[in-house]
């Protein structure tokens, strides 16, 4: 079966680092869906603006492999526990297909690109190819009582982000809330297990970076020094 790419997404993630683990976690993230010329027929979008959410079916274009493994190591389990690939949302699958639920902010008909979908809450890297779009139907797609498998045992946490006002001003106004939300969501892979509580933004040379404050680790070092002194 041939799968045709109908569109590509434009997001603020040139690489996979920092992308939320799931769609909908960071609603402040905005993205645009640009369709291929063949699929810019206005009739194909008739009625779409009546929906608040849509499903995106897309390709893990950076995870295409000739071979697949029946088990994977989910980063959120520390990277040392193996689970069946079909019990996870790992990108390394027999068919590298992704599924995301996003909010449809608006449908714009532009002169250059034809119909453009403005969405929020996407978890896709910039340029990701999209195979299909379907409306999200709450009465059949929403299951609040559903069990979440091993993910139900994972403790969700948010970081406190310290971002000096003078540095925040260097970020475009429309991008600030999304940036802070991404940092608070903890952009590091789950298998990096160093404990920390918050991020602090600072500047070195021409680069704006965020430094991890390893408070818990520092406390451990202090205890070790005290023992040695004794």
MDAnalysis code that builds the backbone (N, CA, C; Angstrom):
import MDAnalysis as mda
import numpy as np

u = mda.Universe.empty(690, n_residues=230, atom_resindex=np.repeat(np.arange(230), 3), trajectory=True)
u.add_TopologyAttr("name", ["N", "CA", "C"] * 230)
u.add_TopologyAttr("resid", np.arange(1, 231))
u.add_TopologyAttr("resname", ["UNK", "UNK", "UNK", "UNK", "UNK", "UNK", "UNK", "UNK", "UNK", "UNK", "UNK", "UNK", "UNK", "UNK", "UNK", "UNK", "UNK", "UNK", "UNK", "UNK", "UNK", "UNK", "UNK", "UNK", "UNK", "UNK", "UNK", "UNK", "UNK", "UNK", "UNK", "UNK", "UNK", "UNK", "UNK", "UNK", "UNK", "UNK", "UNK", "UNK", "UNK", "UNK", "UNK", "UNK", "UNK", "UNK", "UNK", "UNK", "UNK", "UNK", "UNK", "UNK", "UNK", "UNK", "UNK", "UNK", "UNK", "UNK", "UNK", "UNK", "UNK", "UNK", "UNK", "UNK", "UNK", "UNK", "UNK", "UNK", "UNK", "UNK", "UNK", "UNK", "UNK", "UNK", "UNK", "UNK", "UNK", "UNK", "UNK", "UNK", "UNK", "UNK", "UNK", "UNK", "UNK", "UNK", "UNK", "UNK", "UNK", "UNK", "UNK", "UNK", "UNK", "UNK", "UNK", "UNK", "UNK", "UNK", "UNK", "UNK", "UNK", "UNK", "UNK", "UNK", "UNK", "UNK", "UNK", "UNK", "UNK", "UNK", "UNK", "UNK", "UNK", "UNK", "UNK", "UNK", "UNK", "UNK", "UNK", "UNK", "UNK", "UNK", "UNK", "UNK", "UNK", "UNK", "UNK", "UNK", "UNK", "UNK", "UNK", "UNK", "UNK", "UNK", "UNK", "UNK", "UNK", "UNK", "UNK", "UNK", "UNK", "UNK", "UNK", "UNK", "UNK", "UNK", "UNK", "UNK", "UNK", "UNK", "UNK", "UNK", "UNK", "UNK", "UNK", "UNK", "UNK", "UNK", "UNK", "UNK", "UNK", "UNK", "UNK", "UNK", "UNK", "UNK", "UNK", "UNK", "UNK", "UNK", "UNK", "UNK", "UNK", "UNK", "UNK", "UNK", "UNK", "UNK", "UNK", "UNK", "UNK", "UNK", "UNK", "UNK", "UNK", "UNK", "UNK", "UNK", "UNK", "UNK", "UNK", "UNK", "UNK", "UNK", "UNK", "UNK", "UNK", "UNK", "UNK", "UNK", "UNK", "UNK", "UNK", "UNK", "UNK", "UNK", "UNK", "UNK", "UNK", "UNK", "UNK", "UNK", "UNK", "UNK", "UNK", "UNK", "UNK", "UNK", "UNK", "UNK", "UNK", "UNK", "UNK", "UNK", "UNK", "UNK", "UNK", "UNK", "UNK", "UNK"])
u.atoms.positions = np.array([
    [0.841, -1.189, 0.000],
    [0.000, 0.000, 0.000],
    [0.883, 1.248, 0.000],
    [0.606, 2.146, -0.884],
    [1.378, 3.383, -0.966],
    [0.725, 4.463, -0.111],
    [1.545, 5.088, 0.731],
    [1.071, 6.190, 1.571],
    [1.540, 7.501, 0.945],
    [0.619, 8.406, 0.717],
    [0.970, 9.678, 0.110],
    [1.072, 10.775, 1.171],
    [2.145, 11.538, 1.097],
    [2.315, 12.667, 2.000],
    [1.416, 13.795, 1.505],
    [0.492, 14.236, 2.357],
    [-0.431, 15.291, 1.938],
    [0.007, 16.670, 2.432],
    [0.870, 16.691, 3.474],
    [1.262, 17.982, 4.051],
    [2.523, 17.822, 4.889],
    [3.078, 18.934, 5.312],
    [4.198, 18.965, 6.259],
    [3.865, 19.992, 7.336],
    [4.403, 19.769, 8.510],
    [4.143, 20.701, 9.597],
    [5.302, 21.676, 9.757],
    [4.977, 22.882, 10.137],
    [5.985, 23.891, 10.460],
    [5.888, 24.165, 11.969],
    [6.921, 23.744, 12.672],
    [6.922, 23.929, 14.119],
    [8.227, 24.580, 14.551],
    [8.375, 24.802, 15.851],
    [9.578, 25.459, 16.371],
    [10.649, 24.464, 16.801],
    [10.542, 23.204, 16.363],
    [11.508, 22.185, 16.767],
    [12.291, 21.659, 15.560],
    [13.485, 22.217, 15.308],
    [14.297, 21.726, 14.188],
    [14.875, 20.338, 14.466],
    [14.964, 19.945, 15.739],
    [15.408, 18.607, 16.129],
    [14.387, 18.055, 17.121],
    [14.562, 16.800, 17.504],
    [13.581, 16.177, 18.403],
    [13.742, 16.629, 19.853],
    [14.875, 17.242, 20.204],
    [15.083, 17.671, 21.583],
    [14.055, 18.716, 21.996],
    [13.424, 18.504, 23.131],
    [12.466, 19.453, 23.666],
    [11.031, 19.200, 23.256],
    [10.821, 18.340, 22.252],
    [9.448, 18.063, 21.824],
    [8.699, 17.361, 22.958],
    [7.491, 17.778, 23.287],
    [6.730, 17.124, 24.357],
    [6.556, 15.630, 24.097],
    [6.459, 14.850, 25.176],
    [6.314, 13.398, 25.038],
    [5.006, 13.021, 24.341],
    [3.997, 13.841, 24.517],
    [2.700, 13.556, 23.911],
    [2.085, 14.853, 23.393],
    [1.172, 14.711, 22.450],
    [0.459, 15.892, 21.957],
    [-0.497, 16.399, 23.031],
    [-0.756, 17.684, 23.008],
    [-1.687, 18.276, 23.953],
    [-1.101, 18.664, 25.295],
    [0.146, 18.266, 25.580],
    [0.747, 18.595, 26.876],
    [1.066, 20.081, 26.999],
    [1.460, 20.692, 25.888],
    [1.810, 22.117, 25.918],
    [0.985, 22.845, 24.863],
    [-0.147, 23.372, 25.297],
    [-1.052, 24.038, 24.367],
    [-0.478, 25.349, 23.830],
    [0.530, 25.890, 24.543],
    [1.116, 27.158, 24.087],
    [1.914, 26.996, 22.786],
    [2.277, 25.773, 22.452],
    [3.046, 25.524, 21.227],
    [2.144, 25.661, 20.002],
    [2.539, 26.525, 19.090],
    [1.765, 26.749, 17.874],
    [2.513, 26.166, 16.670],
    [1.771, 25.710, 15.687],
    [2.372, 25.156, 14.474],
    [1.411, 25.348, 13.303],
    [1.953, 25.267, 12.112],
    [1.146, 25.398, 10.898],
    [1.285, 24.136, 10.053],
    [0.204, 23.744, 9.427],
    [0.222, 22.589, 8.531],
    [0.070, 23.105, 7.106],
    [1.112, 22.876, 6.314],
    [1.154, 23.344, 4.922],
    [0.953, 22.147, 3.992],
    [-0.019, 22.212, 3.130],
    [-0.357, 21.085, 2.268],
    [0.436, 21.088, 0.956],
    [0.615, 19.903, 0.427],
    [1.245, 19.751, -0.879],
    [0.291, 20.320, -1.938],
    [0.834, 20.855, -3.045],
    [-0.012, 21.488, -4.072],
    [-1.194, 20.627, -4.516],
    [-0.985, 19.332, -4.580],
    [-2.033, 18.414, -5.055],
    [-3.257, 18.403, -4.135],
    [-3.035, 18.758, -2.862],
    [-4.120, 18.641, -1.875],
    [-4.598, 20.001, -1.359],
    [-4.413, 21.045, -2.141],
    [-4.818, 22.391, -1.738],
    [-6.201, 22.773, -2.253],
    [-6.972, 21.788, -2.653],
    [-8.329, 22.028, -3.131],
    [-9.210, 22.472, -1.961],
    [-9.801, 23.638, -2.060],
    [-10.607, 24.192, -0.973],
    [-11.752, 23.272, -0.589],
    [-12.282, 22.536, -1.530],
    [-13.418, 21.663, -1.259],
    [-13.068, 20.568, -0.250],
    [-11.791, 20.170, -0.212],
    [-11.375, 19.105, 0.696],
    [-11.447, 19.542, 2.156],
    [-11.580, 20.847, 2.403],
    [-11.568, 21.389, 3.763],
    [-12.937, 21.924, 4.189],
    [-13.931, 21.699, 3.353],
    [-15.266, 22.206, 3.660],
    [-15.792, 21.568, 4.952],
    [-16.137, 22.388, 5.926],
    [-16.677, 21.894, 7.190],
    [-15.643, 21.646, 8.271],
    [-14.363, 21.651, 7.923],
    [-13.318, 21.361, 8.912],
    [-13.274, 22.407, 10.013],
    [-13.596, 23.652, 9.688],
    [-13.532, 24.736, 10.676],
    [-14.562, 24.559, 11.797],
    [-15.488, 23.638, 11.636],
    [-16.510, 23.412, 12.658],
    [-15.988, 22.570, 13.829],
    [-14.812, 21.987, 13.674],
    [-14.227, 21.144, 14.720],
    [-13.192, 21.930, 15.525],
    [-13.068, 21.593, 16.799],
    [-12.062, 22.248, 17.646],
    [-10.763, 21.458, 17.693],
    [-10.830, 20.140, 17.448],
    [-9.638, 19.287, 17.508],
    [-9.604, 18.339, 16.311],
    [-8.397, 17.977, 15.918],
    [-8.227, 17.044, 14.802],
    [-7.143, 16.023, 15.134],
    [-7.193, 14.899, 14.438],
    [-6.141, 13.880, 14.526],
    [-5.160, 14.076, 13.369],
    [-3.883, 13.954, 13.674],
    [-2.842, 13.972, 12.637],
    [-2.224, 12.584, 12.561],
    [-2.172, 12.031, 11.371],
    [-1.496, 10.753, 11.140],
    [-0.234, 11.076, 10.360],
    [0.926, 10.748, 10.906],
    [2.178, 11.232, 10.344],
    [3.289, 10.180, 10.427],
    [4.423, 10.518, 9.855],
    [5.556, 9.591, 9.816],
    [6.678, 10.051, 10.752],
    [7.204, 9.083, 11.533],
    [8.432, 9.347, 12.294],
    [9.579, 9.352, 11.285],
    [9.712, 10.426, 10.557],
    [10.648, 10.464, 9.430],
    [12.101, 10.322, 9.844],
    [12.432, 10.619, 11.109],
    [13.807, 10.482, 11.582],
    [14.050, 9.140, 12.264],
    [13.064, 8.252, 12.222],
    [13.204, 6.964, 12.902],
    [12.925, 5.792, 11.967],
    [13.029, 6.029, 10.660],
    [12.777, 4.961, 9.690],
    [13.950, 3.980, 9.688],
    [13.637, 2.696, 9.915],
    [14.664, 1.653, 9.938],
    [14.216, 0.450, 9.116],
    [15.177, -0.295, 8.596],
    [14.853, -1.491, 7.823],
    [14.386, -2.623, 8.727],
    [14.960, -2.689, 9.925],
    [14.593, -3.751, 10.856],
    [13.901, -3.161, 12.078],
    [13.150, -3.993, 12.779],
    [12.460, -3.527, 13.977],
    [12.697, -4.508, 15.111],
    [12.488, -4.014, 16.322],
    [12.682, -4.845, 17.508],
    [11.336, -5.033, 18.208],
    [11.036, -6.240, 18.700],
    [9.763, -6.480, 19.390],
    [9.665, -5.769, 20.732],
    [10.820, -5.356, 21.283],
    [10.801, -4.628, 22.549],
    [11.590, -3.330, 22.413],
    [11.212, -2.359, 23.212],
    [11.897, -1.063, 23.230],
    [12.090, -0.654, 24.684],
    [12.928, 0.353, 24.898],
    [13.186, 0.844, 26.252],
    [12.647, 2.272, 26.376],
    [11.443, 2.430, 26.899],
    [10.855, 3.770, 27.022],
    [11.714, 4.684, 27.885],
    [12.079, 5.853, 27.393],
    [12.893, 6.797, 28.178],
    [12.257, 7.157, 29.517],
    [10.945, 7.204, 29.554],
    [10.265, 7.610, 30.785],
    [10.328, 6.528, 31.874],
    [10.799, 5.336, 31.506],
    [11.023, 4.291, 32.499],
    [12.500, 4.195, 32.853],
    [13.262, 5.214, 32.481],
    [14.677, 5.252, 32.819],
    [15.582, 4.677, 31.755],
    [15.018, 4.134, 30.684],
    [15.833, 3.596, 29.593],
    [16.431, 2.232, 29.860],
    [16.072, 1.595, 30.983],
    [16.633, 0.282, 31.313],
    [15.590, -0.824, 31.342],
    [14.329, -0.456, 31.229],
    [13.236, -1.431, 31.272],
    [12.689, -1.633, 29.870],
    [12.568, -2.883, 29.456],
    [12.049, -3.193, 28.129],
    [10.552, -3.472, 28.177],
    [9.856, -2.915, 27.187],
    [8.423, -3.146, 27.035],
    [8.161, -3.547, 25.592],
    [7.047, -4.226, 25.380],
    [6.673, -4.585, 24.017],
    [6.408, -3.330, 23.206],
    [6.892, -3.312, 21.986],
    [6.766, -2.105, 21.162],
    [5.306, -1.678, 21.006],
    [4.382, -2.659, 20.989],
    [2.979, -2.315, 20.808],
    [2.329, -1.831, 22.101],
    [3.078, -1.884, 23.196],
    [2.591, -1.360, 24.482],
    [3.176, 0.020, 24.758],
    [3.825, 0.600, 23.755],
    [4.457, 1.907, 23.902],
    [4.121, 2.784, 22.695],
    [4.558, 4.025, 22.786],
    [4.419, 4.939, 21.656],
    [5.784, 5.264, 21.063],
    [6.685, 4.337, 21.188],
    [8.033, 4.497, 20.650],
    [7.986, 4.760, 19.143],
    [8.880, 5.611, 18.642],
    [8.930, 5.860, 17.194],
    [9.527, 4.692, 16.410],
    [10.192, 3.770, 17.110],
    [10.855, 2.654, 16.434],
    [9.895, 1.474, 16.320],
    [9.100, 1.508, 15.259],
    [8.016, 0.561, 15.067],
    [8.150, -0.128, 13.710],
    [7.410, -1.237, 13.497],
    [7.444, -1.873, 12.172],
    [7.078, -0.888, 11.068],
    [6.072, -0.069, 11.341],
    [5.714, 1.042, 10.457],
    [5.821, 2.321, 11.285],
    [6.728, 3.218, 10.943],
    [6.967, 4.422, 11.770],
    [5.858, 5.459, 11.653],
    [4.671, 5.099, 12.159],
    [3.514, 5.970, 12.060],
    [3.226, 6.626, 13.405],
    [2.985, 7.928, 13.393],
    [2.643, 8.660, 14.597],
    [1.192, 9.130, 14.549],
    [0.614, 9.314, 15.730],
    [-0.777, 9.762, 15.835],
    [-0.851, 10.852, 16.901],
    [-1.357, 12.008, 16.541],
    [-1.419, 13.131, 17.480],
    [-2.783, 13.803, 17.422],
    [-3.268, 14.186, 18.602],
    [-4.496, 14.964, 18.705],
    [-4.112, 16.409, 19.003],
    [-4.500, 17.333, 18.162],
    [-4.133, 18.742, 18.334],
    [-5.370, 19.625, 18.248],
    [-5.241, 20.806, 18.796],
    [-6.348, 21.768, 18.715],
    [-6.261, 22.530, 17.394],
    [-7.367, 22.610, 16.699],
    [-7.435, 23.369, 15.456],
    [-7.807, 24.803, 15.793],
    [-6.832, 25.695, 15.712],
    [-7.065, 27.098, 16.049],
    [-7.833, 27.822, 14.944],
    [-7.442, 27.569, 13.704],
    [-8.136, 28.216, 12.587],
    [-7.718, 27.580, 11.267],
    [-8.531, 27.829, 10.258],
    [-8.225, 27.406, 8.888],
    [-8.084, 28.673, 8.057],
    [-6.894, 28.877, 7.518],
    [-6.627, 30.084, 6.732],
    [-6.442, 29.704, 5.266],
    [-7.018, 30.470, 4.395],
    [-6.843, 30.236, 2.965],
    [-5.899, 31.312, 2.435],
    [-4.637, 30.929, 2.275],
    [-3.632, 31.899, 1.844],
    [-3.426, 31.822, 0.334],
    [-2.970, 32.950, -0.199],
    [-2.747, 33.019, -1.652],
    [-1.571, 32.144, -2.067],
    [-0.558, 32.044, -1.206],
    [0.657, 31.311, -1.553],
    [0.542, 29.812, -1.295],
    [-0.038, 29.437, -0.155],
    [-0.051, 28.027, 0.242],
    [-1.422, 27.371, 0.190],
    [-2.436, 28.119, -0.172],
    [-3.772, 27.533, -0.169],
    [-4.250, 27.364, 1.263],
    [-5.020, 26.318, 1.558],
    [-5.503, 26.104, 2.928],
    [-4.341, 25.809, 3.878],
    [-4.277, 26.564, 4.971],
    [-3.260, 26.360, 6.005],
    [-3.979, 26.149, 7.331],
    [-3.607, 25.085, 8.037],
    [-4.205, 24.802, 9.330],
    [-3.296, 25.319, 10.435],
    [-3.817, 26.168, 11.289],
    [-3.079, 26.658, 12.449],
    [-3.510, 25.820, 13.651],
    [-2.551, 25.139, 14.270],
    [-2.878, 24.213, 15.356],
    [-2.044, 24.533, 16.596],
    [-2.463, 23.997, 17.726],
    [-1.699, 24.136, 18.972],
    [-1.628, 22.785, 19.660],
    [-0.577, 22.618, 20.477],
    [-0.407, 21.369, 21.207],
    [0.241, 20.252, 20.420],
    [0.875, 20.565, 19.294],
    [1.486, 19.522, 18.459],
    [2.799, 19.035, 19.054],
    [3.130, 17.779, 18.802],
    [4.380, 17.180, 19.284],
    [5.211, 16.663, 18.115],
    [5.265, 17.446, 17.047],
    [5.955, 17.051, 15.823],
    [7.150, 17.952, 15.539],
    [8.194, 17.351, 15.006],
    [9.376, 18.097, 14.603],
    [9.091, 18.866, 13.321],
    [9.756, 19.987, 13.146],
    [9.568, 20.798, 11.954],
    [9.840, 19.984, 10.693],
    [8.913, 20.064, 9.732],
    [9.081, 19.348, 8.471],
    [8.522, 17.941, 8.467],
    [7.938, 17.504, 9.566],
    [7.396, 16.147, 9.633],
    [6.318, 15.952, 8.568],
    [6.414, 14.858, 7.787],
    [5.390, 14.595, 6.763],
    [4.103, 14.066, 7.394],
    [2.982, 14.550, 6.905],
    [1.669, 14.145, 7.402],
    [0.936, 13.368, 6.311],
    [0.374, 12.220, 6.730],
    [-0.321, 11.354, 5.778],
    [-1.826, 11.616, 5.703],
    [-2.402, 12.012, 6.832],
    [-3.849, 12.212, 6.812],
    [-4.288, 13.057, 8.004],
    [-5.475, 13.620, 7.884],
    [-6.075, 14.438, 8.939],
    [-7.516, 13.998, 9.091],
    [-7.929, 13.794, 10.341],
    [-9.308, 13.392, 10.609],
    [-9.849, 14.219, 11.772],
    [-11.152, 14.477, 11.785],
    [-11.742, 15.220, 12.908],
    [-11.684, 14.394, 14.195],
    [-11.478, 15.068, 15.311],
    [-11.533, 14.442, 16.629],
    [-12.982, 14.502, 17.092],
    [-13.555, 13.343, 17.453],
    [-14.940, 13.262, 17.899],
    [-14.962, 12.841, 19.357],
    [-15.279, 13.778, 20.229],
    [-15.211, 13.522, 21.671],
    [-16.091, 12.361, 22.111],
    [-17.249, 12.178, 21.472],
    [-18.174, 11.156, 21.951],
    [-17.691, 9.729, 21.687],
    [-16.722, 9.569, 20.802],
    [-16.155, 8.233, 20.581],
    [-14.648, 8.178, 20.830],
    [-13.966, 9.311, 20.729],
    [-12.502, 9.322, 20.870],
    [-12.031, 9.550, 22.300],
    [-12.897, 10.046, 23.176],
    [-12.496, 10.348, 24.546],
    [-12.918, 9.220, 25.495],
    [-11.948, 8.709, 26.268],
    [-12.209, 7.632, 27.221],
    [-11.522, 7.957, 28.551],
    [-12.085, 8.849, 29.356],
    [-11.450, 9.268, 30.622],
    [-11.200, 8.124, 31.585],
    [-11.969, 7.037, 31.474],
    [-11.819, 5.913, 32.397],
    [-10.739, 4.925, 31.967],
    [-10.100, 5.161, 30.837],
    [-9.132, 4.214, 30.282],
    [-7.903, 4.056, 31.168],
    [-7.379, 2.821, 31.261],
    [-6.143, 2.547, 31.993],
    [-4.954, 2.928, 31.120],
    [-3.918, 3.482, 31.751],
    [-2.762, 3.973, 30.994],
    [-1.537, 3.085, 31.068],
    [-1.709, 1.811, 31.483],
    [-0.560, 0.905, 31.537],
    [0.547, 1.427, 32.436],
    [1.790, 1.235, 32.007],
    [2.922, 1.655, 32.836],
    [2.986, 3.169, 33.025],
    [2.351, 3.927, 32.122],
    [2.403, 5.387, 32.251],
    [1.631, 5.881, 33.472],
    [0.701, 5.071, 33.978],
    [-0.042, 5.467, 35.175],
    [0.855, 5.504, 36.413],
    [1.999, 4.803, 36.318],
    [2.907, 4.736, 37.469],
    [3.991, 5.808, 37.428],
    [4.023, 6.571, 36.336],
    [5.057, 7.597, 36.184],
    [4.591, 8.899, 36.819],
    [5.398, 9.407, 37.708],
    [5.057, 10.659, 38.383],
    [5.376, 11.846, 37.484],
    [4.360, 12.613, 37.198],
    [4.552, 13.795, 36.356],
    [5.064, 14.944, 37.222],
    [5.972, 15.716, 36.689],
    [6.501, 16.834, 37.455],
    [6.795, 18.011, 36.544],
    [6.767, 19.183, 37.123],
    [7.082, 20.407, 36.409],
    [8.264, 21.087, 37.094],
    [9.118, 21.697, 36.299],
    [10.252, 22.429, 36.843],
    [9.887, 23.898, 37.040],
    [10.505, 24.492, 38.024],
    [10.385, 25.933, 38.197],
    [11.433, 26.579, 37.298],
    [11.023, 27.458, 36.423],
    [11.929, 28.087, 35.458],
    [12.220, 29.520, 35.879],
    [13.510, 29.831, 36.036],
    [13.930, 31.199, 36.333],
    [14.493, 31.816, 35.058],
    [13.830, 32.827, 34.564],
    [14.225, 33.437, 33.291],
    [14.277, 34.950, 33.487],
    [15.467, 35.507, 33.689],
    [15.595, 36.951, 33.916],
    [14.891, 37.762, 32.834],
    [14.250, 38.814, 33.247],
    [13.455, 39.633, 32.341],
    [14.274, 40.175, 31.176],
    [15.536, 40.555, 31.436],
    [16.359, 41.125, 30.359],
    [16.675, 40.103, 29.271],
    [16.713, 38.829, 29.655],
    [16.946, 37.780, 28.661],
    [15.650, 37.380, 27.963],
    [14.569, 37.369, 28.716],
    [13.282, 37.002, 28.136],
    [12.884, 37.975, 27.031],
    [13.320, 39.229, 27.153],
    [13.001, 40.232, 26.143],
    [13.631, 39.913, 24.784],
    [14.659, 39.070, 24.779],
    [15.317, 38.701, 23.525],
    [14.526, 37.644, 22.753],
    [13.529, 37.061, 23.407],
    [12.685, 36.063, 22.774],
    [11.452, 36.751, 22.211],
    [11.049, 36.459, 20.965],
    [9.842, 37.074, 20.415],
    [8.655, 36.901, 21.368],
    [7.877, 37.938, 21.526],
    [6.765, 37.933, 22.486],
    [5.850, 36.739, 22.292],
    [5.546, 36.418, 21.030],
    [4.604, 35.336, 20.760],
    [5.169, 33.950, 21.047],
    [6.492, 33.873, 21.321],
    [7.126, 32.582, 21.584],
    [7.442, 32.361, 23.068],
    [7.290, 33.378, 23.888],
    [7.757, 33.300, 25.274],
    [7.006, 32.266, 26.103],
    [5.690, 32.291, 26.057],
    [4.909, 31.350, 26.868],
    [5.227, 29.911, 26.492],
    [5.377, 29.657, 25.200],
    [5.682, 28.307, 24.747],
    [7.058, 27.860, 25.225],
    [8.047, 28.760, 25.149],
    [9.395, 28.430, 25.590],
    [9.416, 28.081, 27.077],
    [8.772, 28.902, 27.884],
    [8.738, 28.659, 29.325],
    [8.020, 27.349, 29.638],
    [6.977, 27.061, 28.892],
    [6.225, 25.820, 29.109],
    [7.058, 24.600, 28.735],
    [7.826, 24.699, 27.650],
    [8.685, 23.591, 27.235],
    [9.753, 23.312, 28.293],
    [10.358, 24.377, 28.823],
    [11.380, 24.208, 29.853],
    [10.781, 23.631, 31.127],
    [9.614, 24.108, 31.517],
    [8.953, 23.610, 32.719],
    [8.547, 22.151, 32.560],
    [8.331, 21.742, 31.318],
    [7.929, 20.360, 31.038],
    [9.091, 19.379, 31.121],
    [10.315, 19.913, 31.375],
    [11.524, 19.098, 31.504],
    [11.927, 18.485, 30.159],
    [12.704, 19.207, 29.356],
    [13.060, 18.747, 28.020],
    [14.068, 17.605, 27.966],
    [14.697, 17.270, 29.093],
    [15.706, 16.208, 29.063],
    [15.075, 14.834, 28.872],
    [15.807, 13.903, 28.232],
    [15.330, 12.519, 28.127],
    [15.157, 11.928, 29.519],
    [14.160, 11.060, 29.677],
    [13.863, 10.487, 30.975],
    [14.965, 9.632, 31.553],
    [15.872, 9.101, 30.702],
    [16.922, 8.220, 31.220],
    [18.065, 8.996, 31.873],
    [18.055, 10.315, 31.745],
    [19.045, 11.127, 32.452],
    [18.478, 11.401, 33.839],
    [18.961, 10.646, 34.815],
    [18.270, 10.572, 36.097],
    [18.776, 11.534, 37.164],
    [19.616, 12.485, 36.830],
    [20.095, 13.440, 37.828],
    [18.899, 14.224, 38.358],
    [18.808, 14.328, 39.680],
    [17.679, 15.027, 40.281],
    [17.913, 16.538, 40.262],
    [16.892, 17.276, 39.927],
    [16.976, 18.716, 39.985],
    [15.574, 19.282, 40.103],
    [15.485, 20.527, 40.492],
    [14.171, 21.098, 40.755],
    [13.784, 22.237, 39.829],
    [14.757, 22.939, 39.273],
    [14.381, 24.020, 38.383],
    [15.506, 24.419, 37.441],
    [15.147, 25.240, 36.462],
    [16.083, 25.709, 35.445],
    [16.296, 27.206, 35.610],
    [17.508, 27.641, 35.327],
    [17.793, 29.082, 35.357],
    [18.413, 29.485, 34.024],
    [17.850, 30.486, 33.402],
    [18.364, 30.971, 32.129],
    [19.521, 31.925, 32.384],
    [20.571, 31.820, 31.578],
    [21.662, 32.784, 31.657],
    [22.310, 32.883, 30.285],
    [23.216, 33.815, 30.142],
    [23.800, 34.080, 28.832],
    [25.314, 33.936, 28.879],
    [25.846, 33.236, 27.871],
    [27.296, 33.114, 27.741],
    [27.663, 33.518, 26.323],
    [28.410, 34.617, 26.201],
    [28.761, 35.086, 24.863],
    [27.517, 35.493, 24.110],
    [27.321, 34.879, 22.950],
    [26.155, 35.217, 22.131],
    [25.013, 34.231, 22.323],
    [25.208, 33.219, 23.136],
    [24.202, 32.181, 23.262],
    [23.386, 32.293, 24.535],
    [22.106, 32.123, 24.387],
    [21.200, 32.084, 25.530],
    [21.010, 30.623, 25.910],
    [21.352, 30.266, 27.122],
    [21.256, 28.870, 27.540],
    [20.504, 28.776, 28.859],
    [20.124, 27.553, 29.209],
    [19.449, 27.311, 30.477],
    [20.262, 26.305, 31.271],
    [20.565, 26.653, 32.512],
    [21.421, 25.812, 33.349],
    [20.567, 25.060, 34.359],
    [20.854, 23.772, 34.501],
    [20.154, 22.967, 35.493],
    [20.730, 23.251, 36.873],
    [19.869, 23.477, 37.820],
    [20.311, 23.678, 39.187],
    [20.164, 22.354, 39.928],
    [21.272, 21.691, 40.129],
    [21.249, 20.362, 40.707],
    [21.243, 20.444, 42.226],
    [20.149, 20.929, 42.768],
    [20.091, 21.184, 44.201],
    [20.251, 19.908, 45.027],
    [19.522, 18.870, 44.615],
    [19.578, 17.640, 45.381],
    [20.966, 17.016, 45.316],
    [21.581, 17.114, 44.132],
    [22.917, 16.544, 43.967],
    [23.920, 17.306, 44.831],
    [23.768, 18.615, 44.884],
    [24.665, 19.421, 45.701],
    [24.543, 19.048, 47.173],
    [23.326, 18.785, 47.608],
    [23.109, 18.408, 48.993],
    [23.835, 17.106, 49.314],
    [23.798, 16.169, 48.346],
    [24.481, 14.900, 48.541],
    [25.987, 15.113, 48.661],
    [26.542, 16.017, 47.840],
    [27.975, 16.303, 47.876],
    [28.365, 16.893, 49.225],
    [27.528, 17.783, 49.766],
    [27.810, 18.386, 51.057],
    [27.851, 17.338, 52.159],
    [26.917, 16.380, 52.092],
    [26.879, 15.324, 53.089],
    [28.132, 14.471, 53.021],
    [28.587, 14.183, 51.766],
    [29.799, 13.378, 51.568],
    [31.012, 14.088, 52.154],
    [31.114, 15.412, 51.927],
    [32.241, 16.184, 52.448],
    [32.247, 16.171, 53.971],
    [31.064, 16.293, 54.574],
    [30.976, 16.279, 56.022],
    [31.477, 14.962, 56.603],
    [31.114, 13.860, 55.938],
    [31.549, 12.547, 56.395],
    [33.073, 12.431, 56.338],
    [33.664, 12.944, 55.255],
    [35.115, 12.882, 55.086],
    [35.812, 13.719, 56.161],
    [35.247, 14.863, 56.454],
    [35.836, 15.747, 57.468],
    [35.818, 15.096, 58.845],
    [34.789, 14.282, 59.080],
    [34.717, 13.590, 60.376],
    [35.826, 12.536, 60.495],
])
